[in-house]
Amino acid sequence: MNNAVYWVGRSEERVIRFDFVDGKIVVGDTGPGIDRDDVWRLFQLFYTRRSSGRGVGLYLSR
């Protein structure tokens, strides 16, 4: 949720959606999206694209 709020702020259209699919919570937003090359690193410790990020949030959510 925090990542969606952060990245949607960099978009003209600001929409965050929540869903429940196959027993999992899904969060989607209209932010700039994730580079295809970065998808595999999203849940690694200390990986971040934010200028002031620490890269711990998604790692802990796993």
CHARMM-style PDB file with segment names, atoms N, HN, CA, C and O in Angstrom:
ATOM      1  N   MET     1       0.819  -1.182   0.000  1.00  0.00      PROA
ATOM      2  CA  MET     1       0.000   0.000   0.000  1.00  0.00      PROA
ATOM      3  C   MET     1       0.871   1.258   0.000  1.00  0.00      PROA
ATOM      4  O   MET     1       0.623   2.185  -0.770  1.00  0.00      PROA
ATOM      5  N   ASN     2       1.883   1.289   0.856  1.00  0.00      PROA
ATOM      6  HN  ASN     2       2.084   0.536   1.482  1.00  0.00      PROA
ATOM      7  CA  ASN     2       2.763   2.459   0.917  1.00  0.00      PROA
ATOM      8  C   ASN     2       3.459   2.706  -0.419  1.00  0.00      PROA
ATOM      9  O   ASN     2       3.591   3.851  -0.850  1.00  0.00      PROA
ATOM     10  N   ASN     3       3.903   1.635  -1.071  1.00  0.00      PROA
ATOM     11  HN  ASN     3       3.795   0.705  -0.721  1.00  0.00      PROA
ATOM     12  CA  ASN     3       4.549   1.793  -2.369  1.00  0.00      PROA
ATOM     13  C   ASN     3       3.563   2.330  -3.403  1.00  0.00      PROA
ATOM     14  O   ASN     3       3.925   3.183  -4.213  1.00  0.00      PROA
ATOM     15  N   ALA     4       2.343   1.850  -3.387  1.00  0.00      PROA
ATOM     16  HN  ALA     4       2.049   1.157  -2.729  1.00  0.00      PROA
ATOM     17  CA  ALA     4       1.330   2.330  -4.328  1.00  0.00      PROA
ATOM     18  C   ALA     4       1.077   3.822  -4.121  1.00  0.00      PROA
ATOM     19  O   ALA     4       0.993   4.573  -5.093  1.00  0.00      PROA
ATOM     20  N   VAL     5       0.955   4.251  -2.885  1.00  0.00      PROA
ATOM     21  HN  VAL     5       1.023   3.641  -2.096  1.00  0.00      PROA
ATOM     22  CA  VAL     5       0.735   5.674  -2.594  1.00  0.00      PROA
ATOM     23  C   VAL     5       1.911   6.504  -3.088  1.00  0.00      PROA
ATOM     24  O   VAL     5       1.721   7.572  -3.668  1.00  0.00      PROA
ATOM     25  N   TYR     6       3.113   6.019  -2.861  1.00  0.00      PROA
ATOM     26  HN  TYR     6       3.268   5.151  -2.389  1.00  0.00      PROA
ATOM     27  CA  TYR     6       4.306   6.752  -3.294  1.00  0.00      PROA
ATOM     28  C   TYR     6       4.341   6.886  -4.817  1.00  0.00      PROA
ATOM     29  O   TYR     6       4.492   7.993  -5.335  1.00  0.00      PROA
ATOM     30  N   TRP     7       4.203   5.778  -5.532  1.00  0.00      PROA
ATOM     31  HN  TRP     7       4.080   4.879  -5.111  1.00  0.00      PROA
ATOM     32  CA  TRP     7       4.369   5.797  -6.984  1.00  0.00      PROA
ATOM     33  C   TRP     7       3.191   6.424  -7.717  1.00  0.00      PROA
ATOM     34  O   TRP     7       3.378   7.015  -8.781  1.00  0.00      PROA
ATOM     35  N   VAL     8       2.000   6.311  -7.182  1.00  0.00      PROA
ATOM     36  HN  VAL     8       1.848   5.831  -6.318  1.00  0.00      PROA
ATOM     37  CA  VAL     8       0.839   6.930  -7.839  1.00  0.00      PROA
ATOM     38  C   VAL     8       0.954   8.457  -7.791  1.00  0.00      PROA
ATOM     39  O   VAL     8       0.358   9.149  -8.615  1.00  0.00      PROA
ATOM     40  N   GLY     9       1.699   8.968  -6.852  1.00  0.00      PROA
ATOM     41  HN  GLY     9       2.183   8.405  -6.182  1.00  0.00      PROA
ATOM     42  CA  GLY     9       1.928  10.402  -6.753  1.00  0.00      PROA
ATOM     43  C   GLY     9       2.750  10.950  -7.906  1.00  0.00      PROA
ATOM     44  O   GLY     9       2.821  12.163  -8.099  1.00  0.00      PROA
ATOM     45  N   ARG    10       3.373  10.061  -8.676  1.00  0.00      PROA
ATOM     46  HN  ARG    10       3.316   9.075  -8.520  1.00  0.00      PROA
ATOM     47  CA  ARG    10       4.171  10.471  -9.828  1.00  0.00      PROA
ATOM     48  C   ARG    10       3.419  10.266 -11.142  1.00  0.00      PROA
ATOM     49  O   ARG    10       4.025  10.186 -12.210  1.00  0.00      PROA
ATOM     50  N   SER    11       2.104  10.183 -11.050  1.00  0.00      PROA
ATOM     51  HN  SER    11       1.611  10.248 -10.183  1.00  0.00      PROA
ATOM     52  CA  SER    11       1.264   9.936 -12.211  1.00  0.00      PROA
ATOM     53  C   SER    11       0.164  10.987 -12.288  1.00  0.00      PROA
ATOM     54  O   SER    11      -0.271  11.510 -11.262  1.00  0.00      PROA
ATOM     55  N   GLU    12      -0.285  11.297 -13.495  1.00  0.00      PROA
ATOM     56  HN  GLU    12       0.068  10.873 -14.329  1.00  0.00      PROA
ATOM     57  CA  GLU    12      -1.387  12.254 -13.631  1.00  0.00      PROA
ATOM     58  C   GLU    12      -2.687  11.676 -13.106  1.00  0.00      PROA
ATOM     59  O   GLU    12      -3.414  12.338 -12.365  1.00  0.00      PROA
ATOM     60  N   GLU    13      -2.978  10.439 -13.490  1.00  0.00      PROA
ATOM     61  HN  GLU    13      -2.387   9.902 -14.092  1.00  0.00      PROA
ATOM     62  CA  GLU    13      -4.172   9.755 -12.995  1.00  0.00      PROA
ATOM     63  C   GLU    13      -3.777   8.989 -11.747  1.00  0.00      PROA
ATOM     64  O   GLU    13      -2.887   8.140 -11.798  1.00  0.00      PROA
ATOM     65  N   ARG    14      -4.416   9.273 -10.641  1.00  0.00      PROA
ATOM     66  HN  ARG    14      -5.139   9.963 -10.600  1.00  0.00      PROA
ATOM     67  CA  ARG    14      -4.024   8.667  -9.360  1.00  0.00      PROA
ATOM     68  C   ARG    14      -5.104   7.724  -8.855  1.00  0.00      PROA
ATOM     69  O   ARG    14      -6.075   8.144  -8.225  1.00  0.00      PROA
ATOM     70  N   VAL    15      -4.914   6.438  -9.144  1.00  0.00      PROA
ATOM     71  HN  VAL    15      -4.125   6.097  -9.655  1.00  0.00      PROA
ATOM     72  CA  VAL    15      -5.887   5.420  -8.752  1.00  0.00      PROA
ATOM     73  C   VAL    15      -5.131   4.258  -8.110  1.00  0.00      PROA
ATOM     74  O   VAL    15      -4.120   3.794  -8.638  1.00  0.00      PROA
ATOM     75  N   ILE    16      -5.630   3.799  -6.972  1.00  0.00      PROA
ATOM     76  HN  ILE    16      -6.451   4.175  -6.543  1.00  0.00      PROA
ATOM     77  CA  ILE    16      -5.101   2.600  -6.307  1.00  0.00      PROA
ATOM     78  C   ILE    16      -6.269   1.635  -6.166  1.00  0.00      PROA
ATOM     79  O   ILE    16      -7.341   2.010  -5.690  1.00  0.00      PROA
ATOM     80  N   ARG    17      -6.058   0.394  -6.581  1.00  0.00      PROA
ATOM     81  HN  ARG    17      -5.187   0.089  -6.967  1.00  0.00      PROA
ATOM     82  CA  ARG    17      -7.120  -0.619  -6.504  1.00  0.00      PROA
ATOM     83  C   ARG    17      -6.655  -1.793  -5.651  1.00  0.00      PROA
ATOM     84  O   ARG    17      -5.489  -2.189  -5.680  1.00  0.00      PROA
ATOM     85  N   PHE    18      -7.597  -2.334  -4.896  1.00  0.00      PROA
ATOM     86  HN  PHE    18      -8.544  -2.013  -4.873  1.00  0.00      PROA
ATOM     87  CA  PHE    18      -7.338  -3.515  -4.078  1.00  0.00      PROA
ATOM     88  C   PHE    18      -8.249  -4.632  -4.564  1.00  0.00      PROA
ATOM     89  O   PHE    18      -9.407  -4.395  -4.907  1.00  0.00      PROA
ATOM     90  N   ASP    19      -7.720  -5.851  -4.592  1.00  0.00      PROA
ATOM     91  HN  ASP    19      -6.779  -6.044  -4.313  1.00  0.00      PROA
ATOM     92  CA  ASP    19      -8.517  -6.991  -5.030  1.00  0.00      PROA
ATOM     93  C   ASP    19      -8.050  -8.222  -4.262  1.00  0.00      PROA
ATOM     94  O   ASP    19      -7.013  -8.210  -3.598  1.00  0.00      PROA
ATOM     95  N   PHE    20      -8.822  -9.254  -4.368  1.00  0.00      PROA
ATOM     96  HN  PHE    20      -9.664  -9.265  -4.908  1.00  0.00      PROA
ATOM     97  CA  PHE    20      -8.513 -10.525  -3.730  1.00  0.00      PROA
ATOM     98  C   PHE    20      -8.615 -11.587  -4.824  1.00  0.00      PROA
ATOM     99  O   PHE    20      -9.713 -11.882  -5.295  1.00  0.00      PROA
ATOM    100  N   VAL    21      -7.473 -12.168  -5.235  1.00  0.00      PROA
ATOM    101  HN  VAL    21      -6.581 -11.928  -4.853  1.00  0.00      PROA
ATOM    102  CA  VAL    21      -7.432 -13.109  -6.354  1.00  0.00      PROA
ATOM    103  C   VAL    21      -6.742 -14.395  -5.920  1.00  0.00      PROA
ATOM    104  O   VAL    21      -5.611 -14.367  -5.435  1.00  0.00      PROA
ATOM    105  N   ASP    22      -7.415 -15.506  -6.094  1.00  0.00      PROA
ATOM    106  HN  ASP    22      -8.334 -15.529  -6.489  1.00  0.00      PROA
ATOM    107  CA  ASP    22      -6.846 -16.823  -5.754  1.00  0.00      PROA
ATOM    108  C   ASP    22      -6.267 -16.862  -4.343  1.00  0.00      PROA
ATOM    109  O   ASP    22      -5.197 -17.428  -4.122  1.00  0.00      PROA
ATOM    110  N   GLY    23      -6.975 -16.261  -3.392  1.00  0.00      PROA
ATOM    111  HN  GLY    23      -7.844 -15.801  -3.572  1.00  0.00      PROA
ATOM    112  CA  GLY    23      -6.544 -16.282  -2.000  1.00  0.00      PROA
ATOM    113  C   GLY    23      -5.433 -15.303  -1.662  1.00  0.00      PROA
ATOM    114  O   GLY    23      -4.865 -15.369  -0.572  1.00  0.00      PROA
ATOM    115  N   LYS    24      -5.110 -14.384  -2.591  1.00  0.00      PROA
ATOM    116  HN  LYS    24      -5.572 -14.331  -3.477  1.00  0.00      PROA
ATOM    117  CA  LYS    24      -4.042 -13.414  -2.348  1.00  0.00      PROA
ATOM    118  C   LYS    24      -4.569 -11.995  -2.532  1.00  0.00      PROA
ATOM    119  O   LYS    24      -5.431 -11.738  -3.373  1.00  0.00      PROA
ATOM    120  N   ILE    25      -4.040 -11.094  -1.738  1.00  0.00      PROA
ATOM    121  HN  ILE    25      -3.340 -11.303  -1.055  1.00  0.00      PROA
ATOM    122  CA  ILE    25      -4.389  -9.684  -1.865  1.00  0.00      PROA
ATOM    123  C   ILE    25      -3.549  -9.080  -2.982  1.00  0.00      PROA
ATOM    124  O   ILE    25      -2.335  -9.275  -3.038  1.00  0.00      PROA
ATOM    125  N   VAL    26      -4.211  -8.344  -3.868  1.00  0.00      PROA
ATOM    126  HN  VAL    26      -5.197  -8.185  -3.823  1.00  0.00      PROA
ATOM    127  CA  VAL    26      -3.536  -7.712  -4.991  1.00  0.00      PROA
ATOM    128  C   VAL    26      -3.732  -6.205  -4.892  1.00  0.00      PROA
ATOM    129  O   VAL    26      -4.856  -5.732  -4.724  1.00  0.00      PROA
ATOM    130  N   VAL    27      -2.639  -5.450  -4.996  1.00  0.00      PROA
ATOM    131  HN  VAL    27      -1.726  -5.834  -5.132  1.00  0.00      PROA
ATOM    132  CA  VAL    27      -2.691  -3.994  -4.984  1.00  0.00      PROA
ATOM    133  C   VAL    27      -2.187  -3.516  -6.342  1.00  0.00      PROA
ATOM    134  O   VAL    27      -1.094  -3.887  -6.769  1.00  0.00      PROA
ATOM    135  N   GLY    28      -2.982  -2.696  -7.015  1.00  0.00      PROA
ATOM    136  HN  GLY    28      -3.870  -2.394  -6.668  1.00  0.00      PROA
ATOM    137  CA  GLY    28      -2.586  -2.147  -8.307  1.00  0.00      PROA
ATOM    138  C   GLY    28      -2.721  -0.633  -8.277  1.00  0.00      PROA
ATOM    139  O   GLY    28      -3.535  -0.085  -7.535  1.00  0.00      PROA
ATOM    140  N   ASP    29      -1.914   0.034  -9.094  1.00  0.00      PROA
ATOM    141  HN  ASP    29      -1.252  -0.411  -9.697  1.00  0.00      PROA
ATOM    142  CA  ASP    29      -1.993   1.496  -9.131  1.00  0.00      PROA
ATOM    143  C   ASP    29      -1.658   2.007 -10.519  1.00  0.00      PROA
ATOM    144  O   ASP    29      -1.208   1.250 -11.380  1.00  0.00      PROA
ATOM    145  N   THR    30      -1.876   3.283 -10.728  1.00  0.00      PROA
ATOM    146  HN  THR    30      -2.242   3.898 -10.029  1.00  0.00      PROA
ATOM    147  CA  THR    30      -1.612   3.910 -12.025  1.00  0.00      PROA
ATOM    148  C   THR    30      -0.261   4.610 -12.046  1.00  0.00      PROA
ATOM    149  O   THR    30      -0.046   5.518 -12.849  1.00  0.00      PROA
ATOM    150  N   GLY    31       0.628   4.206 -11.192  1.00  0.00      PROA
ATOM    151  HN  GLY    31       0.453   3.469 -10.540  1.00  0.00      PROA
ATOM    152  CA  GLY    31       1.985   4.759 -11.177  1.00  0.00      PROA
ATOM    153  C   GLY    31       2.752   4.350 -12.423  1.00  0.00      PROA
ATOM    154  O   GLY    31       2.177   3.729 -13.318  1.00  0.00      PROA
ATOM    155  N   PRO    32       4.035   4.680 -12.506  1.00  0.00      PROA
ATOM    156  CA  PRO    32       4.814   4.444 -13.714  1.00  0.00      PROA
ATOM    157  C   PRO    32       5.075   2.975 -14.040  1.00  0.00      PROA
ATOM    158  O   PRO    32       5.531   2.676 -15.144  1.00  0.00      PROA
ATOM    159  N   GLY    33       4.810   2.072 -13.145  1.00  0.00      PROA
ATOM    160  HN  GLY    33       4.439   2.315 -12.248  1.00  0.00      PROA
ATOM    161  CA  GLY    33       5.024   0.651 -13.422  1.00  0.00      PROA
ATOM    162  C   GLY    33       6.425   0.188 -13.068  1.00  0.00      PROA
ATOM    163  O   GLY    33       7.276   0.978 -12.659  1.00  0.00      PROA
ATOM    164  N   ILE    34       6.646  -1.099 -13.233  1.00  0.00      PROA
ATOM    165  HN  ILE    34       5.955  -1.741 -13.565  1.00  0.00      PROA
ATOM    166  CA  ILE    34       7.903  -1.735 -12.864  1.00  0.00      PROA
ATOM    167  C   ILE    34       8.609  -2.173 -14.139  1.00  0.00      PROA
ATOM    168  O   ILE    34       7.997  -2.791 -15.011  1.00  0.00      PROA
ATOM    169  N   ASP    35       9.877  -1.859 -14.249  1.00  0.00      PROA
ATOM    170  HN  ASP    35      10.374  -1.358 -13.542  1.00  0.00      PROA
ATOM    171  CA  ASP    35      10.649  -2.327 -15.403  1.00  0.00      PROA
ATOM    172  C   ASP    35      10.690  -3.845 -15.386  1.00  0.00      PROA
ATOM    173  O   ASP    35      10.872  -4.457 -14.334  1.00  0.00      PROA
ATOM    174  N   ARG    36      10.522  -4.443 -16.539  1.00  0.00      PROA
ATOM    175  HN  ARG    36      10.375  -3.946 -17.394  1.00  0.00      PROA
ATOM    176  CA  ARG    36      10.524  -5.900 -16.666  1.00  0.00      PROA
ATOM    177  C   ARG    36      11.798  -6.518 -16.068  1.00  0.00      PROA
ATOM    178  O   ARG    36      11.750  -7.598 -15.480  1.00  0.00      PROA
ATOM    179  N   ASP    37      12.921  -5.834 -16.220  1.00  0.00      PROA
ATOM    180  HN  ASP    37      12.960  -4.956 -16.698  1.00  0.00      PROA
ATOM    181  CA  ASP    37      14.196  -6.335 -15.701  1.00  0.00      PROA
ATOM    182  C   ASP    37      14.283  -6.302 -14.180  1.00  0.00      PROA
ATOM    183  O   ASP    37      15.139  -6.968 -13.598  1.00  0.00      PROA
ATOM    184  N   ASP    38      13.410  -5.537 -13.528  1.00  0.00      PROA
ATOM    185  HN  ASP    38      12.715  -4.995 -14.001  1.00  0.00      PROA
ATOM    186  CA  ASP    38      13.453  -5.387 -12.070  1.00  0.00      PROA
ATOM    187  C   ASP    38      12.493  -6.304 -11.325  1.00  0.00      PROA
ATOM    188  O   ASP    38      12.596  -6.436 -10.105  1.00  0.00      PROA
ATOM    189  N   VAL    39      11.567  -6.935 -12.025  1.00  0.00      PROA
ATOM    190  HN  VAL    39      11.483  -6.828 -13.016  1.00  0.00      PROA
ATOM    191  CA  VAL    39      10.521  -7.725 -11.367  1.00  0.00      PROA
ATOM    192  C   VAL    39      11.103  -8.775 -10.428  1.00  0.00      PROA
ATOM    193  O   VAL    39      10.616  -8.933  -9.308  1.00  0.00      PROA
ATOM    194  N   TRP    40      12.118  -9.483 -10.857  1.00  0.00      PROA
ATOM    195  HN  TRP    40      12.513  -9.354 -11.767  1.00  0.00      PROA
ATOM    196  CA  TRP    40      12.674 -10.568 -10.039  1.00  0.00      PROA
ATOM    197  C   TRP    40      13.353 -10.054  -8.774  1.00  0.00      PROA
ATOM    198  O   TRP    40      13.549 -10.823  -7.833  1.00  0.00      PROA
ATOM    199  N   ARG    41      13.716  -8.774  -8.727  1.00  0.00      PROA
ATOM    200  HN  ARG    41      13.557  -8.149  -9.491  1.00  0.00      PROA
ATOM    201  CA  ARG    41      14.420  -8.217  -7.561  1.00  0.00      PROA
ATOM    202  C   ARG    41      13.504  -7.539  -6.551  1.00  0.00      PROA
ATOM    203  O   ARG    41      13.967  -7.144  -5.481  1.00  0.00      PROA
ATOM    204  N   LEU    42      12.229  -7.394  -6.857  1.00  0.00      PROA
ATOM    205  HN  LEU    42      11.853  -7.715  -7.726  1.00  0.00      PROA
ATOM    206  CA  LEU    42      11.315  -6.607  -6.018  1.00  0.00      PROA
ATOM    207  C   LEU    42      11.306  -7.023  -4.552  1.00  0.00      PROA
ATOM    208  O   LEU    42      11.199  -6.169  -3.672  1.00  0.00      PROA
ATOM    209  N   PHE    43      11.416  -8.304  -4.279  1.00  0.00      PROA
ATOM    210  HN  PHE    43      11.503  -8.998  -4.994  1.00  0.00      PROA
ATOM    211  CA  PHE    43      11.311  -8.781  -2.903  1.00  0.00      PROA
ATOM    212  C   PHE    43      12.673  -9.095  -2.278  1.00  0.00      PROA
ATOM    213  O   PHE    43      12.737  -9.740  -1.232  1.00  0.00      PROA
ATOM    214  N   GLN    44      13.758  -8.646  -2.908  1.00  0.00      PROA
ATOM    215  HN  GLN    44      13.706  -8.121  -3.758  1.00  0.00      PROA
ATOM    216  CA  GLN    44      15.090  -8.821  -2.337  1.00  0.00      PROA
ATOM    217  C   GLN    44      15.365  -7.727  -1.301  1.00  0.00      PROA
ATOM    218  O   GLN    44      14.957  -6.577  -1.465  1.00  0.00      PROA
ATOM    219  N   LEU    45      16.050  -8.107  -0.257  1.00  0.00      PROA
ATOM    220  HN  LEU    45      16.381  -9.041  -0.124  1.00  0.00      PROA
ATOM    221  CA  LEU    45      16.410  -7.159   0.790  1.00  0.00      PROA
ATOM    222  C   LEU    45      17.277  -6.035   0.229  1.00  0.00      PROA
ATOM    223  O   LEU    45      18.247  -6.290  -0.485  1.00  0.00      PROA
ATOM    224  N   PHE    46      16.932  -4.819   0.547  1.00  0.00      PROA
ATOM    225  HN  PHE    46      16.144  -4.612   1.128  1.00  0.00      PROA
ATOM    226  CA  PHE    46      17.636  -3.578   0.182  1.00  0.00      PROA
ATOM    227  C   PHE    46      17.446  -3.139  -1.275  1.00  0.00      PROA
ATOM    228  O   PHE    46      18.088  -2.183  -1.711  1.00  0.00      PROA
ATOM    229  N   TYR    47      16.588  -3.809  -2.027  1.00  0.00      PROA
ATOM    230  HN  TYR    47      16.066  -4.586  -1.673  1.00  0.00      PROA
ATOM    231  CA  TYR    47      16.313  -3.338  -3.394  1.00  0.00      PROA
ATOM    232  C   TYR    47      15.265  -2.224  -3.330  1.00  0.00      PROA
ATOM    233  O   TYR    47      14.205  -2.403  -2.730  1.00  0.00      PROA
ATOM    234  N   THR    48      15.555  -1.086  -3.938  1.00  0.00      PROA
ATOM    235  HN  THR    48      16.416  -0.940  -4.426  1.00  0.00      PROA
ATOM    236  CA  THR    48      14.611   0.025  -3.969  1.00  0.00      PROA
ATOM    237  C   THR    48      14.830   0.873  -5.210  1.00  0.00      PROA
ATOM    238  O   THR    48      15.940   0.925  -5.740  1.00  0.00      PROA
ATOM    239  N   ARG    49      13.789   1.534  -5.673  1.00  0.00      PROA
ATOM    240  HN  ARG    49      12.887   1.493  -5.242  1.00  0.00      PROA
ATOM    241  CA  ARG    49      13.880   2.507  -6.766  1.00  0.00      PROA
ATOM    242  C   ARG    49      13.597   3.914  -6.242  1.00  0.00      PROA
ATOM    243  O   ARG    49      13.686   4.890  -6.987  1.00  0.00      PROA
ATOM    244  N   ARG    50      13.260   4.010  -4.969  1.00  0.00      PROA
ATOM    245  HN  ARG    50      13.187   3.218  -4.364  1.00  0.00      PROA
ATOM    246  CA  ARG    50      13.007   5.320  -4.368  1.00  0.00      PROA
ATOM    247  C   ARG    50      14.332   6.003  -4.043  1.00  0.00      PROA
ATOM    248  O   ARG    50      15.299   5.345  -3.658  1.00  0.00      PROA
ATOM    249  N   SER    51      14.371   7.315  -4.198  1.00  0.00      PROA
ATOM    250  HN  SER    51      13.585   7.849  -4.511  1.00  0.00      PROA
ATOM    251  CA  SER    51      15.608   8.044  -3.903  1.00  0.00      PROA
ATOM    252  C   SER    51      15.966   7.973  -2.418  1.00  0.00      PROA
ATOM    253  O   SER    51      17.146   7.982  -2.066  1.00  0.00      PROA
ATOM    254  N   SER    52      14.965   7.902  -1.553  1.00  0.00      PROA
ATOM    255  HN  SER    52      14.007   7.894  -1.839  1.00  0.00      PROA
ATOM    256  CA  SER    52      15.246   7.834  -0.109  1.00  0.00      PROA
ATOM    257  C   SER    52      14.782   6.509   0.497  1.00  0.00      PROA
ATOM    258  O   SER    52      14.582   6.414   1.708  1.00  0.00      PROA
ATOM    259  N   GLY    53      14.609   5.484  -0.348  1.00  0.00      PROA
ATOM    260  HN  GLY    53      14.771   5.561  -1.331  1.00  0.00      PROA
ATOM    261  CA  GLY    53      14.118   4.195   0.135  1.00  0.00      PROA
ATOM    262  C   GLY    53      15.192   3.350   0.786  1.00  0.00      PROA
ATOM    263  O   GLY    53      16.387   3.580   0.597  1.00  0.00      PROA
ATOM    264  N   ARG    54      14.747   2.358   1.564  1.00  0.00      PROA
ATOM    265  HN  ARG    54      13.776   2.171   1.718  1.00  0.00      PROA
ATOM    266  CA  ARG    54      15.666   1.440   2.230  1.00  0.00      PROA
ATOM    267  C   ARG    54      15.592   0.031   1.656  1.00  0.00      PROA
ATOM    268  O   ARG    54      16.498  -0.776   1.864  1.00  0.00      PROA
ATOM    269  N   GLY    55      14.507  -0.268   0.930  1.00  0.00      PROA
ATOM    270  HN  GLY    55      13.771   0.387   0.761  1.00  0.00      PROA
ATOM    271  CA  GLY    55      14.388  -1.590   0.312  1.00  0.00      PROA
ATOM    272  C   GLY    55      14.108  -2.706   1.278  1.00  0.00      PROA
ATOM    273  O   GLY    55      14.606  -3.819   1.106  1.00  0.00      PROA
ATOM    274  N   VAL    56      13.320  -2.429   2.295  1.00  0.00      PROA
ATOM    275  HN  VAL    56      12.916  -1.525   2.435  1.00  0.00      PROA
ATOM    276  CA  VAL    56      13.023  -3.461   3.295  1.00  0.00      PROA
ATOM    277  C   VAL    56      11.552  -3.873   3.277  1.00  0.00      PROA
ATOM    278  O   VAL    56      11.242  -5.016   3.610  1.00  0.00      PROA
ATOM    279  N   GLY    57      10.644  -2.986   2.901  1.00  0.00      PROA
ATOM    280  HN  GLY    57      10.896  -2.057   2.630  1.00  0.00      PROA
ATOM    281  CA  GLY    57       9.202  -3.218   2.992  1.00  0.00      PROA
ATOM    282  C   GLY    57       8.691  -4.442   2.255  1.00  0.00      PROA
ATOM    283  O   GLY    57       8.041  -5.293   2.862  1.00  0.00      PROA
ATOM    284  N   LEU    58       8.967  -4.553   0.959  1.00  0.00      PROA
ATOM    285  HN  LEU    58       9.495  -3.861   0.466  1.00  0.00      PROA
ATOM    286  CA  LEU    58       8.487  -5.699   0.201  1.00  0.00      PROA
ATOM    287  C   LEU    58       9.196  -6.981   0.641  1.00  0.00      PROA
ATOM    288  O   LEU    58       8.600  -8.058   0.632  1.00  0.00      PROA
ATOM    289  N   TYR    59      10.458  -6.863   1.021  1.00  0.00      PROA
ATOM    290  HN  TYR    59      10.943  -5.988   1.028  1.00  0.00      PROA
ATOM    291  CA  TYR    59      11.182  -8.022   1.537  1.00  0.00      PROA
ATOM    292  C   TYR    59      10.467  -8.589   2.767  1.00  0.00      PROA
ATOM    293  O   TYR    59      10.278  -9.800   2.871  1.00  0.00      PROA
ATOM    294  N   LEU    60      10.076  -7.728   3.685  1.00  0.00      PROA
ATOM    295  HN  LEU    60      10.229  -6.743   3.600  1.00  0.00      PROA
ATOM    296  CA  LEU    60       9.396  -8.175   4.910  1.00  0.00      PROA
ATOM    297  C   LEU    60       7.997  -8.710   4.620  1.00  0.00      PROA
ATOM    298  O   LEU    60       7.507  -9.582   5.337  1.00  0.00      PROA
ATOM    299  N   SER    61       7.355  -8.198   3.578  1.00  0.00      PROA
ATOM    300  HN  SER    61       7.753  -7.490   2.995  1.00  0.00      PROA
ATOM    301  CA  SER    61       5.991  -8.637   3.261  1.00  0.00      PROA
ATOM    302  C   SER    61       5.953 -10.061   2.708  1.00  0.00      PROA
ATOM    303  O   SER    61       4.903 -10.703   2.720  1.00  0.00      PROA
ATOM    304  N   ARG    62       7.084 -10.551   2.230  1.00  0.00      PROA
ATOM    305  HN  ARG    62       7.937 -10.029   2.221  1.00  0.00      PROA
ATOM    306  CA  ARG    62       7.108 -11.919   1.728  1.00  0.00      PROA
ATOM    307  C   ARG    62       6.723 -12.848   2.829  1.00  0.00      PROA
ATOM    308  OT1 ARG    62       6.677 -14.062   2.625  1.00  0.00      PROA
TER     309      ARG     62
END
